[in-house]
C-alpha cells in the first residue's frame, strides 16, 4: 500500500518534519530539543547541509505510515511541526516551529514584555464580513481552546438499524460551552470519507485561489503563516510571506513566492541543502503555552454490525479518540462537513403572517384536512432552503451557509412554543417554532433529529431562558434583577454628562433609541473642549475606533411634527459602523397617530441609560434652570440710527448675570415674537463681526486691536466703552462674508489650546503672564458672532487660572442656536441649520427643562439591550430584510457580565430592578395584532396600591379618570386606571384615619406652540382640558370624586403643583414656567418607577406609543422618618426624593441661610405637608401673580378676563425695583397648579378645526 498522503512518489506537500510523540520516538540526541519544544519554544537550528539532512532523516520515517492495525484508516495523517526558511538581514535562517495551533491568536503585552494568548472571540466579530461555510477563513472556534469529546451514552437497536445499530450520545466541551449530539457509525464514516477526499485533493495543485490557500494552510500545520506572530521577535524590517507553490522531492529548484529577498519563506527538503551554505544561525525565543501534542485521527474500519456488545466500550474509545484527534487539527476542524450537524431546511414564507405562502383564499385555515392545509405553502408556493440552525442561551436563529450571513435572530419569550408532527406542521419530520415575534417551520433529515431539536429547544427555554419564557411580575418581558447597581440623574446636565462618559468608554456596541435626536447637541457644557463632546462627533469618533453604533429613531409624520428625523439620520450615518433606522413607515404600516417614545442609550449591553431625556435640543439643563443665555459678551442696545461702538470686556457682574438664576443681567424687555432672528448688522454699516468658536484646552483669546489700549494707557484713557456684546449664533447665509473675515482673524491662528492650557495650569504656571487668542471658523459650526473691528492683537493677562475658570462659566454659552428654545412661543423649525437662533435671546427667555433619568448596570442593562434588539430585529425584518449592511443584533450572555473600568458611576446604589414596557404589534413586531404588553401601567397600579405613606409623582401629563361604564357624565375615552387607583388608596387612608400624601408635579401648560387664549392655542387648550378633567373638573375627576366620597378637604391627601423661575433680562424682571418632563413615581422612599411613559393612555395601555421604564426597589437603607416615627428609608429612592425636594424648595444653594433649616426628611408629617411644602408653594404663587401677572392663573376664568388680565401692566414693568425686591421672597421653583384657570370655558377643540378632526385618542 502506498504511503498515506503521497502522490506519485512525492513527499507530502505540507512539511518535512513531524513530532516525535506519535510513534514514541526516543532518540537521545533529540531529547533536549523535545523538552524545549514541550515548553513552547521556537528553535533556530544551525543551517548547514549536515544539520538539514540529519533533521530530515530523523523525521522522515514518521511519514512512512503502515497499517499496523488493519482496522484503522490513517489517511488523515497530519504533521505537528514545520521547517521554515526565512531571511534575517542579508542571510537566510532555518527556523523550526513546534506544536503550532492556528486558533491561538497572540498579541504583545508591552508592559509585561510577554506574549498573551487570546482565548476568546471578540463579540463584534458577528458584525464582520460574512464568510460562507465551506471557506477555511471562517473562524468559529475559541482560539487556544481544545474541543474535548466524550461519548456519554449509547442506544442499541439491532432490529430497526441492522447495519448501524448503535446510536452514540456525544458530549462536546469547548471552553465554557458544552453541548451534545447523537450520531451513528455511518455518520462518522461519512465525515471520514469527506475529509479523506478533501485531504487527498490537497495533493493536486488545482489552479484556484481557494485551493492554493487550503494547500498553504496544510503546509503551515493549519496555521496561516502570514501571521506575524510566528516570527514576532524578528527585526522589524523582516517580512514574512507564504509560498504559493509546494516543493517536491524530485530535486527541482524551489519557487519562492515574491521577488523581494526579505519576503522569502519556503518549505525545504534535503535536496535543497545547497542553498543553505553559509547561513548564519539565529535563535528566537517566545514564551508559549505548553500544550499536549496531538495524535493522528485513526478511524476504525470495522463495520458497526460486527462490533459485539462486549467490544462496545472499545469502539466507544476508538470513536472518542478519533473525534478528539480530528478536532484538534484545525484544518479538519474548520471543514464544513465537521459542523454539518446544524443544517436544517427552513420553509420560505413562514417568517410572519401575511408573508406565508398562498392559503387558497383562507380555505386552508379551516383545518378541514391537515395535509391540504400545508399543501399550498409547502409544495406550490413555498420552497425549502438550507439553513444552519443555532441555539444560544436566550435566543436562536439560523444562518445561510452559502454566504454565512445571519438570516434571523429570534428571542425566547413568553410566547415560545415548539411542536412537531403532522398535525402541527403537515410533515412527519417537520418542526414548528413559535414566539411572539416569529413563526417558522423547519424540516429535519429524520424524525429523530426533529425530536432532538424540539427537546433541546425546550430544555434551553426551561433553563437558560426561563427568565423570559415564564411569567414575570407585572407581566413584564423581563424578570426582577436583584443586586443591580443603579444611579439617578436629575436634569439633563447630569444625565448627558454621564451618557457622554459612557459613549466615550464604549468598546463594542452603542444602542440609542430616541423620539427625537439632535446630532449637534453638546453633551457637556460649557463647551470648553470645542466639538469634542458634541454628540455626532462622539459617535463618529467611536465608529472610527471600530465600535458599532445602532440608532432607532421615531419617523414622524412631517406634516404634523417638525423634528426632522431624516436630517438626524443623514447627519449621523457618515460612517459604515453607524447604522440608523427610522420607524414606522406610515404608508406601509398605516401607523399615523402613534410614536416610538423610548429614550435609551446602551453601552456594550452592560450600561443602560434611560428616562425621559431625549438627546435633542432644549433638554440640557441643570438645577439653576436659567432663563437667559447671553453670556458676558453681548451687543450694545441701540435705537433708530444711533449705534454705539461695540466693545469687549469681562466683569464679575456679567459672570453672575449669565451664571446665576436670580441675579442675571438686566437687559431687555420680554418679547414673545415668533420670528427666527439670526443676528445681522444694519445695512448701512459693514459687518465687522467674526466668529468665535468655543475655546478648547490651551486656546488663546484674540482681542481686537481697536479695543486694546496702548501700553501704559488705561481703558478709560483709551476711550473703550465697557459694555457687553451679545454672543449670538451666526446666520448660515452669511458664510461668504464670514469667510473673508476669517482670513483677517487667522493672525491669531492658535485658538483655545494655550488658553485652556492656562486654565488648568499648575501653580507655577499661573505666575507667568498668559496670552489668549481666538481663531474664527466657518458659520456652519457652533461659533458665536462678536461685533468687533477686523484684525487683532494679543493681550497679556495676568489673572490666575483659577479665577479665569470660575468666570469663564459665565462667559460661555450653554445653549447654541436651536438649543436655546421656548417651544410654547415658537416650535422648532429649519433643523438643518442647527446653529441659527430660532428665537431672539435678547428679548425672549428660554423655557427651562426639568427631567429625571437613571442608569442601570449589569443584567438589567442586558434587559434594556434586549428590548432594543427585539425592536431592531423586527424593524430590519420589516424594512431591510435583505440589506446585509444592517445586521441582526444578538443579545449577550447573562452569565458573564464584564464591567468596564473606564466607566465610573458615582452615587451607585444597590437595588432590585425590573424593566417595564408598553409595546404592541406595530411597535415591537408581535405576530398577534391583539398582543399587548403594558407592564408600566401594571407596575404603577401595584405600587400605588401597596404604598403605605406617600406617593410622589412627576409627569408631563395627568390624564386619568374613572371609566365611563354606567357613570353619568363620565368619559369613555380614557382607559388607564392610575387615577382610579389613587382615588381608592386615598379613600382607604381616610377610612383608616392614617396620613397618606400624594404629591403631583406637572407643567403649568402643555408643551405645544400657541397662545392659550388665541386661535393658535387649540392644541394647548385640548391637553389642558384633559388634564383638568382628570384633576378637578367633572364628576369623573379625582378631586370631585374624593369630595363625593366624604373627604371634605382632599388637599390633606393630594396636592397638585408646578415649577416656575424668574430672572432679569435688559434690567427687567422676567419669568417663565419650568417645563416638567419627568416620568417619575416614588413611593415610601423605597420604590422608584422611572422611564419614558407619561400618565395618559398613549403611554400606558400598550397599543399606542412604545415606552420603556424601570421599577427599582431599594436593597440598602438608612435612618429616616415617616409621620414622626423612625423609618428605614431606601438609599436610592429616599435620596432621590430629598434631592428633588431641595431643588424645588430652593435648598440646594441655601447653605447657611434660614432656608437651610427646613426639614425635608419626613414627607408625611403635618408640619412639612402644610407648614413647608404647601405654604411655600402658595406663597410663591401669590408673588408671581403680583409681580408678573403670570399665565395660567386662578384669576382668569374666561377668555374675556384673560385678555383683560394681559392688558394690565404687571408690577415688573411699572415698578421694576419694587418687583425685584418682592421677587427676592420667592423660595425655589414650587408653585400651585391653577385649578380654576379657564374653568368657565370649553377647552375641547372645535369640530371644524383640524385639531377637532383628530381622534380623541391622540390627546389622551
Residue, then its C-alpha position, 0 to 999 in steps of 0.5 A: x500500500x502506498x504511503x498515506x498522503x503521497x502522490x506519485x512518489x512525492x513527499x507530502x506537500x505540507x512539511x518535512x518534519x513531524x513530532x516525535x510523540x506519535x510513534x514514541x520516538x526516543x532518540x537521545x540526541x533529540x531529547x533536549x530539543x523535545x523538552x524545549x519544544x514541550x515548553x513552547x519554544x521556537x528553535x533556530x537550528x544551525x543551517x548547514x547541509x549536515x544539520x538539514x539532512x540529519x533533521x530530515x532523516x530523523x523525521x522522515x520515517x514518521x511519514x512512512x505510515x503502515x497499517x499496523x492495525x488493519x482496522x484503522x484508516x490513517x489517511x488523515x495523517x497530519x504533521x505537528x511541526x514545520x521547517x521554515x526558511x526565512x531571511x534575517x538581514x542579508x542571510x537566510x535562517x532555518x527556523x523550526x516551529x513546534x506544536x503550532x495551533x492556528x486558533x491561538x491568536x497572540x498579541x504583545x503585552x508591552x508592559x509585561x514584555x510577554x506574549x498573551x494568548x487570546x482565548x476568546x472571540x471578540x463579540x463584534x466579530x458577528x458584525x464582520x464580513x460574512x464568510x460562507x461555510x465551506x471557506x477555511x477563513x471562517x473562524x468559529x472556534x475559541x482560539x487556544x481552546x481544545x474541543x474535548x469529546x466524550x461519548x456519554x451514552x449509547x442506544x442499541x437497536x439491532x432490529x430497526x438499524x441492522x447495519x448501524x445499530x448503535x446510536x452514540x450520545x456525544x458530549x462536546x466541551x469547548x471552553x465554557x460551552x458544552x453541548x451534545x449530539x447523537x450520531x451513528x457509525x455511518x455518520x462518522x464514516x461519512x465525515x471520514x470519507x469527506x475529509x479523506x477526499x478533501x485531504x487527498x485533493x490537497x495533493x493536486x495543485x488545482x489552479x484556484x485561489x481557494x485551493x492554493x490557500x487550503x494547500x498553504x494552510x496544510x503546509x503551515x500545520x493549519x496555521x496561516x503563516x502570514x501571521x506575524x506572530x510566528x516570527x514576532x521577535x524578528x527585526x522589524x524590517x523582516x517580512x514574512x510571506x507564504x509560498x504559493x507553490x509546494x516543493x517536491x522531492x524530485x530535486x527541482x529548484x524551489x519557487x519562492x513566492x515574491x521577488x523581494x529577498x526579505x519576503x522569502x519563506x519556503x518549505x525545504x527538503x534535503x535536496x535543497x541543502x545547497x542553498x543553505x551554505x553559509x547561513x548564519x544561525x539565529x535563535x528566537x525565543x517566545x514564551x508559549x503555552x505548553x500544550x499536549x501534542x496531538x495524535x493522528x485521527x485513526x478511524x476504525x474500519x470495522x463495520x458497526x454490525x460486527x462490533x459485539x456488545x462486549x467490544x462496545x466500550x472499545x469502539x466507544x474509545x476508538x470513536x472518542x479518540x478519533x473525534x478528539x484527534x480530528x478536532x484538534x487539527x484545525x484544518x479538519x476542524x474548520x471543514x464544513x462537513x465537521x459542523x454539518x450537524x446544524x443544517x436544517x431546511x427552513x420553509x420560505x414564507x413562514x417568517x410572519x403572517x401575511x408573508x406565508x405562502x398562498x392559503x387558497x383564499x383562507x380555505x386552508x385555515x379551516x383545518x378541514x384536512x391537515x395535509x391540504x392545509x400545508x399543501x399550498x405553502x409547502x409544495x406550490x408556493x413555498x420552497x425549502x432552503x438550507x439553513x444552519x440552525x443555532x441555539x444560544x442561551x436566550x435566543x436562536x436563529x439560523x444562518x445561510x451557509x452559502x454566504x454565512x450571513x445571519x438570516x434571523x435572530x429570534x428571542x425566547x419569550x413568553x410566547x415560545x412554543x415548539x411542536x412537531x408532527x403532522x398535525x402541527x406542521x403537515x410533515x412527519x419530520x417537520x418542526x414548528x417554532x413559535x414566539x411572539x415575534x416569529x413563526x417558522x417551520x423547519x424540516x429535519x433529515x429524520x424524525x429523530x433529529x426533529x425530536x432532538x431539536x424540539x427537546x433541546x429547544x425546550x430544555x434551553x427555554x426551561x433553563x437558560x431562558x426561563x427568565x423570559x419564557x415564564x411569567x414575570x411580575x407585572x407581566x413584564x418581558x423581563x424578570x426582577x434583577x436583584x443586586x443591580x447597581x443603579x444611579x439617578x440623574x436629575x436634569x439633563x446636565x447630569x444625565x448627558x454628562x454621564x451618557x457622554x462618559x459612557x459613549x466615550x468608554x464604549x468598546x463594542x456596541x452603542x444602542x440609542x433609541x430616541x423620539x427625537x435626536x439632535x446630532x449637534x447637541x453638546x453633551x457637556x457644557x460649557x463647551x470648553x473642549x470645542x466639538x469634542x463632546x458634541x454628540x455626532x462627533x462622539x459617535x463618529x469618533x467611536x465608529x472610527x475606533x471600530x465600535x458599532x453604533x445602532x440608532x432607532x429613531x421615531x419617523x414622524x409624520x412631517x406634516x404634523x411634527x417638525x423634528x426632522x428625523x431624516x436630517x438626524x439620520x443623514x447627519x449621523x450615518x457618515x460612517x459604515x459602523x453607524x447604522x440608523x433606522x427610522x420607524x414606522x413607515x406610515x404608508x406601509x404600516x398605516x401607523x399615523x397617530x402613534x410614536x416610538x417614545x423610548x429614550x435609551x442609550x446602551x453601552x456594550x449591553x452592560x450600561x443602560x441609560x434611560x428616562x425621559x431625556x431625549x438627546x435633542x435640543x432644549x433638554x440640557x439643563x441643570x438645577x439653576x434652570x436659567x432663563x437667559x443665555x447671553x453670556x458676558x459678551x453681548x451687543x450694545x442696545x441701540x435705537x433708530x440710527x444711533x449705534x454705539x461702538x461695540x466693545x469687549x470686556x469681562x466683569x464679575x457682574x456679567x459672570x453672575x448675570x449669565x451664571x446665576x438664576x436670580x441675579x442675571x443681567x438686566x437687559x431687555x424687555x420680554x418679547x414673545x415674537x415668533x420670528x427666527x432672528x439670526x443676528x445681522x448688522x444694519x445695512x448701512x454699516x459693514x459687518x465687522x463681526x467674526x466668529x468665535x468658536x468655543x475655546x478648547x484646552x490651551x486656546x488663546x483669546x484674540x482681542x481686537x486691536x481697536x479695543x486694546x489700549x496702548x501700553x501704559x494707557x488705561x481703558x478709560x484713557x483709551x476711550x473703550x466703552x465697557x459694555x457687553x456684546x451679545x454672543x449670538x449664533x451666526x446666520x448660515x447665509x452669511x458664510x461668504x462674508x464670514x469667510x473673508x473675515x476669517x482670513x483677517x482673524x487667522x493672525x491669531x491662528x492658535x485658538x483655545x489650546x494655550x488658553x485652556x492650557x492656562x486654565x488648568x495650569x499648575x501653580x507655577x504656571x499661573x505666575x507667568x503672564x498668559x496670552x489668549x487668542x481666538x481663531x474664527x471658523x466657518x458659520x456652519x459650526x457652533x461659533x458665536x458672532x462678536x461685533x468687533x473691528x477686523x484684525x487683532x492683537x494679543x493681550x497679556x493677562x495676568x489673572x490666575x487660572x483659577x479665577x479665569x475658570x470660575x468666570x469663564x462659566x459665565x462667559x460661555x454659552x450653554x445653549x447654541x442656536x436651536x438649543x436655546x428654545x421656548x417651544x410654547x412661543x415658537x416650535x422648532x423649525x429649519x433643523x438643518x441649520x442647527x446653529x441659527x437662533x430660532x428665537x431672539x435671546x435678547x428679548x425672549x427667555x428660554x423655557x427651562x427643562x426639568x427631567x429625571x433619568x437613571x442608569x442601570x448596570x449589569x443584567x438589567x442593562x442586558x434587559x434594556x439591550x434586549x428590548x432594543x434588539x427585539x425592536x431592531x430585529x423586527x424593524x430590519x425584518x420589516x424594512x431591510x430584510x435583505x440589506x446585509x449592511x444592517x445586521x441582526x443584533x444578538x443579545x449577550x450572555x447573562x452569565x458573564x457580565x464584564x464591567x468596564x473600568x473606564x466607566x465610573x458611576x458615582x452615587x451607585x446604589x444597590x437595588x432590585x430592578x425590573x424593566x417595564x414596557x408598553x409595546x404592541x404589534x406595530x411597535x415591537x413586531x408581535x405576530x398577534x395584532x391583539x398582543x399587548x404588553x403594558x407592564x408600566x401601567x401594571x407596575x404603577x397600579x401595584x405600587x400605588x396600591x401597596x404604598x403605605x405613606x406617600x406617593x410622589x409623582x412627576x409627569x408631563x401629563x395627568x390624564x386619568x379618570x374613572x371609566x365611563x361604564x354606567x357613570x353619568x357624565x363620565x368619559x369613555x375615552x380614557x382607559x388607564x386606571x392610575x387615577x382610579x387607583x389613587x382615588x381608592x388608596x386615598x379613600x382607604x387612608x381616610x377610612x383608616x384615619x392614617x396620613x397618606x400624601x400624594x404629591x403631583x408635579x406637572x407643567x403649568x401648560x402643555x408643551x405645544x406652540x400657541x397662545x392659550x387664549x388665541x386661535x393658535x392655542x387649540x392644541x394647548x387648550x385640548x391637553x389642558x382640558x384633559x388634564x383638568x378633567x382628570x384633576x378637578x373638573x367633572x364628576x369623573x375627576x379625582x378631586x370631585x370624586x374624593x369630595x363625593x366620597x366624604x373627604x371634605x378637604x382632599x388637599x390633606x391627601x393630594x396636592x397638585x403643583x408646578x415649577x416656575x423661575x424668574x430672572x432679569x433680562x435688559x434690567x427687567x424682571x422676567x419669568x417663565x414656567x419650568x417645563x416638567x418632563x419627568x416620568x417619575x413615581x416614588x413611593x415610601x422612599x423605597x420604590x422608584x418607577x422611572x422611564x419614558x411613559x407619561x400618565x395618559x393612555x398613549x403611554x400606558x395601555x400598550x397599543x399606542x406609543x412604545x415606552x420603556x421604564x424601570x421599577x427599582x426597589x431599594x436593597x440598602x437603607x438608612x435612618x429616616x422618618x415617616x409621620x414622626x416615627x423612625x423609618x428605614x428609608x431606601x438609599x436610592x429612592x429616599x435620596x432621590x426624593x430629598x434631592x428633588x425636594x431641595x431643588x424645588x424648595x430652593x435648598x440646594x444653594x441655601x447653605x447657611x441661610x434660614x432656608x437651610x433649616x427646613x426639614x425635608x426628611x419626613x414627607x408625611x408629617x403635618x408640619x412639612x405637608x402644610x407648614x413647608x411644602x404647601x405654604x411655600x408653594x402658595x406663597x410663591x404663587x401669590x408673588x408671581x401673580x403680583x409681580x408678573x401677572x403670570x399665565x395660567x392663573x386662578x384669576x382668569x376664568x374666561x377668555x374675556x378676563x384673560x385678555x383683560x388680565x394681559x392688558x394690565x401692566x404687571x408690577x415688573x414693568x411699572x415698578x421694576x425695583x419694587x418687583x425685584x425686591x418682592x421677587x427676592x421672597x420667592x423660595x425655589x421653583x414650587x408653585x400651585x397648579x391653577x385649578x380654576x384657570x379657564x374653568x368657565x370655558x370649553x377647552x375641547x377643540x372645535x369640530x371644524x378645526x383640524x385639531x377637532x378632526x383628530x381622534x380623541x385618542x391622540x390627546x389622551 
